[in-house]
Amino acid sequence: MEMAISITVKGKVQGVFYRASCQKKAQALGVTGWCRNLPNGDVEIHAEGSDQALNQFVDWCKNGPEQARVEATFTHKVEAEGFSTFEIRRA
């Protein structure tokens, strides 16, 4: 059963390859959805996949790529939309 979550990542997460790294990690875990930068400096993520894959993905999001400095992540369940890939969206 596909689950879906929304993740907001706060901290130094723009200009540090967070979205590209996020996409690569999602693809490795079989997670679909999208990520985008928000005007306030946060990154917003919509992720769909198995419970296990999403748990691993959220764990990765709490740290992100090496250059990132994640201060907080906020996660809540949302309705799955049936994405087939994981894309980087423009804000």
Order of alpha helices (4+ residues) and beta strands (2+ residues): beta-alpha-beta-beta-alpha-beta-beta
